[in-house]
């Protein structure tokens, strides 16, 4: 776990996840890999590699965006350390067929060993045992068969691996850093319940003393006052959003809005945040009406509110348009509105976003403008970020072309 994450980011992460109980610590023997199927590469036996090899065991999933973003980095690291007795293993708990299809599609871009967990037994020995609640997470197993490091693959993995390979990695110091992080997580949890809890002062002193003993470290030092303030702000933001979305009286909303302003960090874009919530409220009302629920008789009026919002947030406009076009729960599908929103998103993005072009092409296609949809989809393909995205866009294009040919 990285100790250099920012306090606010760390706080939000700590509050969002209910982490498993920790039953293991750095320096403990690595659990064996209990694998249902080796999807790519040869089977790996950690016990047989003890004293000979170093292993990186990474937990991931095909549906996980950050995991997919980490794959090229892991491939590069495997190439870098290939001749230094380091073996990378990516472990997923998904269906074997799902993992195999994904790995085959990735080809050389995912060039390390990939395996399918056996009923999450491997995950329990690593993720659960070390209190990790999110993926991707990687573990370094040193030549002594111990867990030397754990954290996000895009974090300090390469730096730590260099040290483990060179024999300069300080395991005892890493354990102390991990202990400090555990106390920080405890502080976040207590502060969430009560920012004035007297236990927090004692815990804060322990954390600061431990950091001082460790010496200079990457990242910012722990500031208990800042964490308390962040917790108060998060709660105020949550109260404001919940009250606004519930459609409660203006006086209460205004009161909570002022509280939010008082607690907002100087760098926080409060106006944009409020606008985003208001827009979410407008679309939420429209969506419920379009699904035949509350406010169905005001569907046209609510649709006009979306147009009148005049937001220049391309992502928001694109999300609205795509939902109207594709959500199966919608009973009344307004293609004219979807076209206007998709076009607004296109203009806001200056026509340089493949996903937005894809949405606009769908709006054109559903409106019967097949030729225009094909031309727009080709533009989307030209802007695709990678082969996987391009192939997906091409499949859609073929569907449009087939429709045109059938006319």
C-alpha positions as CSV (number, residue, x, y, z in Angstrom):
1,X,0.0,0.0,0.0
2,X,1.5,3.4,-1.0
3,X,2.1,5.8,1.8
4,X,2.6,8.7,-0.6
5,X,-1.0,9.1,-1.7
6,X,-2.5,12.5,-1.0
7,X,-4.5,12.8,2.2
8,X,-7.8,13.7,0.6
9,X,-7.5,10.9,-2.0
10,X,-6.5,8.5,0.7
11,X,-9.4,9.6,2.9
12,X,-12.0,9.2,0.2
13,X,-10.6,5.8,-0.6
14,X,-10.6,4.7,3.0
15,X,-14.2,5.8,3.5
16,X,-15.4,4.2,0.3
17,X,-14.2,0.7,1.0
18,X,-14.9,-1.7,3.8
19,X,-11.6,-3.4,3.9
20,X,-11.2,-7.1,4.9
21,X,-9.6,-7.9,8.3
22,X,-5.8,-8.1,8.1
23,X,-4.4,-11.5,9.1
24,X,-1.0,-11.2,7.5
25,X,1.9,-8.7,7.2
26,X,4.9,-7.9,5.1
27,X,7.6,-10.5,5.6
28,X,5.2,-13.4,6.0
29,X,5.5,-16.4,3.7
30,X,3.6,-16.0,0.4
31,X,0.6,-18.2,0.1
32,X,0.6,-20.8,-2.6
33,X,-1.1,-20.1,-5.9
34,X,-4.3,-22.1,-6.2
35,X,-5.2,-21.9,-9.9
36,X,-8.1,-23.3,-11.8
37,X,-6.5,-22.6,-15.2
38,X,-3.3,-21.2,-16.6
39,X,-4.6,-19.0,-19.4
40,X,-1.2,-17.8,-20.7
41,X,2.3,-19.0,-20.0
42,X,3.5,-22.0,-18.0
43,X,2.2,-23.0,-14.6
44,X,4.1,-21.3,-11.7
45,X,5.1,-23.0,-8.5
46,X,6.2,-20.5,-5.9
47,X,7.7,-23.2,-3.6
48,X,9.8,-24.6,-6.4
49,X,11.0,-21.1,-7.2
50,X,12.1,-20.2,-3.7
51,X,15.8,-19.3,-3.6
52,X,15.8,-18.9,-7.4
53,X,13.2,-16.5,-8.5
54,X,11.2,-13.4,-7.6
55,X,7.5,-13.3,-8.3
56,X,5.0,-10.5,-8.8
57,X,1.5,-11.7,-8.2
58,X,-1.1,-9.2,-9.5
59,X,-4.9,-9.3,-9.0
60,X,-7.0,-7.9,-11.8
61,X,-10.2,-8.3,-13.9
62,X,-11.2,-7.7,-17.5
63,X,-14.0,-5.3,-16.4
64,X,-11.6,-3.1,-14.3
65,X,-10.5,0.1,-16.1
66,X,-7.5,0.8,-13.9
67,X,-6.4,-2.9,-14.3
68,X,-6.5,-2.6,-18.1
69,X,-4.5,0.6,-17.9
70,X,-1.9,-1.2,-15.9
71,X,-1.4,-4.1,-18.3
72,X,1.0,-2.3,-20.7
73,X,3.1,-1.2,-17.7
74,X,3.2,-4.8,-16.3
75,X,4.2,-6.1,-19.8
76,X,7.1,-3.6,-19.9
77,X,8.2,-4.5,-16.4
78,X,8.2,-8.2,-17.3
79,X,10.4,-7.4,-20.3
80,X,12.8,-5.3,-18.2
81,X,13.1,-8.0,-15.5
82,X,12.9,-11.1,-17.7
83,X,16.6,-11.9,-17.5
84,X,16.8,-11.1,-13.8
85,X,14.7,-14.1,-12.6
86,X,11.5,-12.2,-12.1
87,X,8.1,-13.7,-13.1
88,X,4.9,-11.8,-13.4
89,X,1.5,-13.5,-12.8
90,X,-1.8,-11.8,-13.3
91,X,-4.6,-13.6,-11.4
92,X,-8.3,-13.0,-12.2
93,X,-11.3,-14.6,-10.4
94,X,-13.6,-14.4,-13.5
95,X,-14.8,-17.2,-15.7
96,X,-12.0,-18.9,-17.6
97,X,-13.7,-18.2,-21.0
98,X,-14.0,-14.5,-20.2
99,X,-10.3,-14.2,-19.3
100,X,-9.1,-16.3,-22.2
101,X,-11.0,-14.2,-24.7
102,X,-9.6,-11.0,-23.3
103,X,-6.0,-12.3,-23.2
104,X,-6.2,-13.5,-26.8
105,X,-7.5,-10.1,-27.9
106,X,-4.6,-8.4,-26.0
107,X,-2.0,-10.6,-27.6
108,X,1.6,-9.3,-27.0
109,X,0.3,-6.3,-25.2
110,X,-0.3,-8.6,-22.2
111,X,2.9,-10.5,-22.3
112,X,3.2,-12.2,-19.0
113,X,1.7,-15.2,-17.2
114,X,-2.1,-15.1,-16.7
115,X,-4.1,-17.4,-14.5
116,X,-7.7,-17.9,-13.3
117,X,-8.2,-18.2,-9.6
118,X,-9.6,-21.4,-8.1
119,X,-12.8,-20.3,-6.3
120,X,-10.9,-17.2,-5.1
121,X,-8.6,-19.3,-2.9
122,X,-5.5,-17.4,-4.2
123,X,-7.3,-14.1,-3.6
124,X,-8.0,-15.1,0.0
125,X,-4.3,-15.9,0.6
126,X,-3.3,-12.4,-0.7
127,X,-6.0,-9.8,-1.1
128,X,-8.1,-10.8,2.0
129,X,-5.1,-11.8,4.2
130,X,-3.5,-8.4,3.6
131,X,-6.7,-6.3,3.9
132,X,-6.8,-5.2,0.3
133,X,-10.3,-4.3,-1.0
134,X,-9.6,-3.0,-4.5
135,X,-7.9,-4.0,-7.8
136,X,-5.4,-3.8,-9.4
137,X,-3.1,-4.8,-6.5
138,X,0.3,-6.4,-6.9
139,X,2.5,-8.3,-4.4
140,X,6.2,-8.9,-4.7
141,X,7.4,-12.3,-3.4
142,X,11.1,-12.2,-2.8
143,X,13.6,-15.1,-3.2
144,X,13.0,-16.1,0.4
145,X,9.4,-16.7,-0.5
146,X,8.2,-13.7,1.6
147,X,5.8,-10.9,0.7
148,X,8.1,-7.9,0.5
149,X,5.8,-5.3,-1.0
150,X,2.2,-4.7,-2.0
151,X,0.4,-1.9,-3.7
152,X,-0.9,-0.5,-7.0
153,X,1.1,-1.7,-10.0
154,X,1.4,1.9,-11.3
155,X,2.8,3.0,-7.9
156,X,6.2,2.1,-6.4
157,X,6.2,-1.4,-7.9
158,X,9.1,-0.8,-10.3
159,X,11.2,1.0,-7.7
160,X,10.6,-1.6,-5.1
161,X,11.3,-4.4,-7.5
162,X,14.6,-2.9,-8.5
163,X,15.6,-2.9,-4.9
164,X,14.4,-6.4,-4.2
165,X,16.4,-7.7,-7.3
166,X,19.5,-5.8,-6.2
167,X,19.2,-7.0,-2.6
168,X,18.9,-3.5,-1.2
169,X,15.1,-3.5,-0.3
170,X,14.6,-2.7,3.4
171,X,11.9,-5.0,4.5
172,X,11.9,-3.8,8.1
173,X,11.4,-0.2,7.0
174,X,8.6,-1.3,4.6
175,X,6.9,-3.0,7.5
176,X,7.1,0.2,9.6
177,X,5.6,2.2,6.7
178,X,2.8,-0.3,6.4
179,X,2.1,0.0,10.2
180,X,1.9,3.8,9.8
181,X,-0.6,3.4,6.9
182,X,-2.7,1.1,9.0
183,X,-2.9,3.7,11.8
184,X,-3.8,6.4,9.2
185,X,-6.6,4.2,7.9
186,X,-7.8,3.8,11.5
187,X,-7.7,7.5,12.0
188,X,-9.8,8.0,8.8
189,X,-12.4,5.5,10.0
190,X,-12.7,7.1,13.5
191,X,-12.9,10.6,12.1
192,X,-15.7,9.5,9.8
193,X,-17.8,8.6,12.9
194,X,-16.8,11.6,15.0
195,X,-14.2,14.2,14.1
196,X,-14.0,15.2,17.8
197,X,-13.4,11.7,19.1
198,X,-10.6,12.2,21.8
199,X,-9.0,8.9,20.5
200,X,-8.0,10.8,17.4
201,X,-5.5,13.0,19.2
202,X,-3.6,10.1,20.6
203,X,-3.7,8.3,17.3
204,X,-2.4,11.4,15.4
205,X,0.5,11.7,17.8
206,X,1.4,8.1,17.2
207,X,1.3,8.5,13.4
208,X,3.4,11.7,13.4
209,X,6.0,10.2,15.8
210,X,6.2,7.1,13.6
211,X,6.6,9.2,10.4
212,X,9.4,11.2,12.1
213,X,11.2,8.0,13.1
214,X,11.1,6.8,9.5
215,X,12.7,9.9,8.2
216,X,12.0,11.7,4.9
217,X,9.5,9.8,2.8
218,X,7.9,10.6,-0.5
219,X,4.7,12.5,-0.3
220,X,3.1,14.7,2.3
221,X,3.3,14.3,6.0
222,X,0.2,13.3,7.9
223,X,-1.9,16.4,9.0
224,X,-4.7,15.4,11.4
225,X,-6.4,18.8,11.1
226,X,-6.5,18.5,7.4
227,X,-8.0,15.0,7.6
228,X,-10.7,16.2,10.0
229,X,-11.5,19.1,7.8
230,X,-11.7,16.8,4.8
231,X,-14.1,14.5,6.6
232,X,-16.4,17.4,7.5
233,X,-16.3,18.6,4.0
234,X,-17.2,15.2,2.6
235,X,-20.1,14.9,5.0
236,X,-21.4,18.4,4.0
237,X,-21.1,17.5,0.3
238,X,-23.0,14.3,0.9
239,X,-25.8,16.0,2.8
240,X,-26.1,18.8,0.2
241,X,-26.3,16.3,-2.7
242,X,-28.8,14.0,-0.9
243,X,-31.0,16.9,0.0
244,X,-31.0,18.4,-3.5
245,X,-31.7,15.1,-5.2
246,X,-34.6,14.5,-2.8
247,X,-36.2,17.8,-3.9
248,X,-36.5,19.2,-0.4
249,X,-37.3,22.9,0.3
250,X,-35.1,25.7,-0.9
251,X,-34.3,27.0,2.5
252,X,-32.7,23.7,3.7
253,X,-30.8,23.4,0.4
254,X,-29.5,27.0,0.8
255,X,-28.4,26.3,4.4
256,X,-26.5,23.2,3.4
257,X,-25.0,25.0,0.4
258,X,-23.5,27.7,2.7
259,X,-22.1,25.0,5.0
260,X,-20.5,23.4,2.0
261,X,-18.9,26.7,1.0
262,X,-17.5,27.2,4.5
263,X,-15.8,23.8,4.5
264,X,-14.7,23.6,0.8
265,X,-10.9,23.5,0.3
266,X,-9.5,26.5,-1.6
267,X,-8.6,24.4,-4.6
268,X,-12.0,22.7,-4.8
269,X,-14.1,23.9,-7.7
270,X,-17.3,24.4,-5.8
271,X,-19.3,26.1,-8.5
272,X,-18.6,23.2,-10.9
273,X,-19.5,20.7,-8.2
274,X,-22.9,22.4,-7.5
275,X,-23.6,22.7,-11.2
276,X,-22.9,19.0,-11.7
277,X,-25.3,18.0,-8.9
278,X,-28.0,20.3,-10.3
279,X,-27.6,18.8,-13.8
280,X,-27.7,15.3,-12.3
281,X,-31.0,16.3,-10.6
282,X,-32.5,17.5,-13.9
283,X,-31.5,14.4,-15.8
284,X,-32.6,12.1,-13.0
285,X,-36.1,13.7,-13.1
286,X,-36.1,13.3,-16.9
287,X,-35.0,9.7,-16.7
288,X,-37.7,8.7,-14.2
289,X,-40.3,10.3,-16.4
290,X,-39.0,8.6,-19.6
291,X,-39.1,5.3,-17.8
292,X,-42.8,5.9,-17.1
293,X,-42.4,6.7,-13.4
294,X,-42.6,10.0,-11.5
295,X,-43.4,13.0,-13.7
296,X,-44.2,11.1,-16.8
297,X,-46.8,13.8,-17.7
298,X,-44.0,16.4,-17.7
299,X,-41.6,14.6,-20.0
300,X,-41.6,17.2,-22.6
301,X,-41.0,20.0,-20.1
302,X,-38.2,18.1,-18.4
303,X,-36.6,17.4,-21.8
304,X,-36.6,21.1,-22.5
305,X,-34.8,21.7,-19.2
306,X,-32.0,19.5,-20.4
307,X,-31.6,21.7,-23.5
308,X,-31.9,24.9,-21.5
309,X,-29.2,23.8,-19.1
310,X,-26.7,24.8,-21.8
311,X,-23.8,22.9,-20.1
312,X,-20.6,22.8,-22.1
313,X,-19.5,19.6,-20.2
314,X,-19.1,17.2,-23.2
315,X,-18.9,14.1,-20.9
316,X,-22.2,15.0,-19.3
317,X,-24.0,15.7,-22.6
318,X,-22.6,12.5,-24.1
319,X,-23.8,10.4,-21.1
320,X,-27.3,11.9,-21.3
321,X,-27.5,11.2,-25.1
322,X,-26.2,7.7,-24.8
323,X,-28.6,6.8,-22.0
324,X,-31.6,8.1,-23.9
325,X,-30.5,6.1,-27.0
326,X,-29.7,2.8,-25.3
327,X,-31.1,2.4,-21.8
328,X,-33.6,-0.5,-22.0
329,X,-35.7,0.8,-19.1
330,X,-36.7,3.9,-21.1
331,X,-40.3,3.6,-22.4
332,X,-40.5,6.9,-24.2
333,X,-37.3,7.4,-26.3
334,X,-36.9,11.0,-27.6
335,X,-34.6,10.7,-30.6
336,X,-34.8,14.4,-31.4
337,X,-33.6,15.2,-27.9
338,X,-30.8,12.6,-28.1
339,X,-29.6,14.1,-31.4
340,X,-29.5,17.6,-29.9
341,X,-27.6,16.4,-26.8
342,X,-25.2,14.3,-28.9
343,X,-24.5,17.2,-31.3
344,X,-23.9,19.5,-28.3
345,X,-21.4,17.0,-26.9
346,X,-19.7,16.8,-30.3
347,X,-19.4,20.6,-30.5
348,X,-18.2,20.9,-26.9
349,X,-15.5,18.3,-27.6
350,X,-14.5,19.9,-31.0
351,X,-15.1,16.6,-32.7
352,X,-12.0,15.1,-31.1
353,X,-13.5,12.4,-28.9
354,X,-14.0,8.9,-30.3
355,X,-16.7,8.0,-27.8
356,X,-18.7,11.1,-28.4
357,X,-18.5,10.6,-32.2
358,X,-19.7,7.0,-31.6
359,X,-22.7,8.3,-29.7
360,X,-23.5,10.9,-32.3
361,X,-23.3,8.2,-35.0
362,X,-25.8,6.1,-33.0
363,X,-28.2,9.0,-32.8
364,X,-28.0,9.6,-36.5
365,X,-28.4,5.9,-37.2
366,X,-31.5,5.5,-34.9
367,X,-33.0,8.6,-36.6
368,X,-32.7,6.9,-40.1
369,X,-29.7,8.9,-41.3
370,X,-27.6,5.8,-42.0
371,X,-25.1,7.4,-44.5
372,X,-24.3,10.2,-42.1
373,X,-23.9,7.6,-39.2
374,X,-21.4,5.6,-41.3
375,X,-19.3,8.7,-42.0
376,X,-19.4,9.8,-38.4
377,X,-18.5,6.3,-37.2
378,X,-15.4,6.3,-39.5
379,X,-14.3,9.5,-37.8
380,X,-14.7,7.8,-34.4
381,X,-12.5,4.9,-35.6
382,X,-9.8,7.3,-36.7
383,X,-9.6,8.8,-33.2
384,X,-9.7,5.5,-31.3
385,X,-7.0,5.3,-28.6
386,X,-6.1,1.6,-29.1
387,X,-6.8,-1.4,-31.2
388,X,-9.4,-2.8,-28.8
389,X,-11.4,0.4,-29.0
390,X,-11.0,0.6,-32.8
391,X,-12.2,-3.0,-33.2
392,X,-15.3,-2.3,-31.1
393,X,-16.1,0.8,-33.2
394,X,-15.5,-1.2,-36.4
395,X,-18.1,-3.8,-35.3
396,X,-20.6,-1.1,-34.9
397,X,-19.7,0.4,-38.3
398,X,-20.2,-3.0,-40.0
399,X,-23.8,-3.0,-38.5
400,X,-24.5,0.4,-40.0
401,X,-23.1,-0.7,-43.4
402,X,-25.1,-3.8,-43.4
403,X,-28.3,-1.8,-42.8
404,X,-27.4,0.5,-45.7
405,X,-26.7,-2.4,-48.0
406,X,-30.1,-4.0,-47.1
407,X,-32.0,-0.9,-48.2
